[in-house]
Amino acid sequence: MDTFTSFTYSFQKQNDMQTKKIEYISTMQDNDKVMSTYYNNMYKNNEQSESFNKLLKDNHNIYEQVGNSLNKSNWTIKEFHNQKLNKEYNDKYDKHTFEYVPSVQSIENNQFLLNL
């Protein structure tokens, strides 16, 4: 099994606007099976937006789950099967956590440890 993991933190300040962004990508491949997770967490003007994309490709089938949340509100989730929308719903924020990705605060205070 091949594994790839990427973690990126970026900070941008322009005039009075600050943008902080965390991006996490993890992909595992084993023969015809691919599992991938993409997570994005962005702070801009005191507003937090998060999104994730989980993908499973098994032979010729592709299963995908896409979620968006604003200021830690419920996730708006769409599920796809072979690129066709299968289900759309809202889910509790705490049900989809990415605790293995450090927070912006822990990065800025140099208090994070990656356990991948």
For each residue, the residues with C-beta under 8 A, 3 or more apart:
1: 28 29 30
2: 28 29 30
3: 26 27 28 29
4: 25 26 27 28
5: 24 25 26 27 116
6: 23 24 25 26
7: 22 23 24 25 101 114
8: 21 22 23 24
9: 20 21 22 23 104 107
10: 19 20 21 23
11: 18 19 20 21
12: 18 19 20
13: 17 18 19
14: 17
15:
16:
17: 13 14 44 45
18: 11 12 13 43 44 45
19: 10 11 12 13 42 43 44
20: 9 10 11 12 42 43 44 104
21: 8 9 10 11 40 41 42 43
22: 7 8 9 39 40 41 42 101 102 103 104 107
23: 6 7 8 9 10 38 39 40 41
24: 5 6 7 8 37 38 39 40 98 100 101
25: 4 5 6 7 36 37 38 39
26: 3 4 5 6 36 37 116
27: 3 4 5 34 35 36 37
28: 1 2 3 4 34 35 36
29: 1 2 3 33 34 35
30: 1 2 33
31:
32: 57 58 59
33: 29 30 56 57 58 59
34: 27 28 29 55 56 57
35: 27 28 29 55 56 57
36: 25 26 27 28 53 54 55 56
37: 24 25 26 27 52 53 54 55
38: 23 24 25 52 53 54 55
39: 22 23 24 25 50 51 52 98 101
40: 21 22 23 24 50 51 52
41: 21 22 23 48 49 50 98 101 104
42: 19 20 21 22 48 49 50
43: 18 19 20 21 46 47 48 104
44: 17 18 19 20 47 49
45: 17 18
46: 43
47: 43 44 70 71
48: 41 42 43 70 71 72
49: 41 42 44 68 69 70 71
50: 39 40 41 42 67 68 69 70 72
51: 39 40 66 67 68 69
52: 37 38 39 40 65 66 67 96 98
53: 36 37 38 64 65 66 67
54: 36 37 38 64 65
55: 34 35 36 37 38 62 63 64 65
56: 33 34 35 36 62 63 64
57: 32 33 34 35 61 62 63
58: 32 33 61 63
59: 32 33
60:
61: 57 58 81 82
62: 55 56 57 80 81 82 83
63: 55 56 57 58 79 80 81
64: 53 54 55 56 79 80 81 83
65: 52 53 54 55 77 78 79 80
66: 51 52 53 77 78 79 80
67: 50 51 52 53 75 76 77 78 91 96
68: 49 50 51 75 76
69: 49 50 51 72 73 74 75 76 93
70: 47 48 49 50 73
71: 47 48 49
72: 48 50 69 93
73: 69 70 93
74: 69 90 91 92 93
75: 67 68 69 90 91 92 93 95 96
76: 67 68 69 88 90
77: 65 66 67 87 88 89 90 91 96
78: 65 66 67 85 87 88
79: 63 64 65 66 85 86 87 88
80: 62 63 64 65 66 83 84 85 86
81: 61 62 63 64 84 86
82: 61 62
83: 62 64 80
84: 80 81
85: 78 79 80 88
86: 79 80 81
87: 77 78 79
88: 76 77 78 79 85
89: 77
90: 74 75 76 77
91: 67 74 75 77 95 96
92: 74 75 95
93: 69 72 73 74 75 96
94: 97
95: 75 91 92
96: 52 67 75 77 91 93
97: 94
98: 24 39 41 52 101
99:
100: 24 114 115 116
101: 7 22 24 39 41 98
102: 22 106 107 112 113 114
103: 22 106 107 112
104: 9 20 22 41 43 107 108
105: 108 109
106: 102 103 109 111 112
107: 9 22 102 103 104 110 112
108: 104 105
109: 105 106
110: 107
111: 106
112: 102 103 106 107
113: 102
114: 7 100 102
115: 100
116: 5 26 100
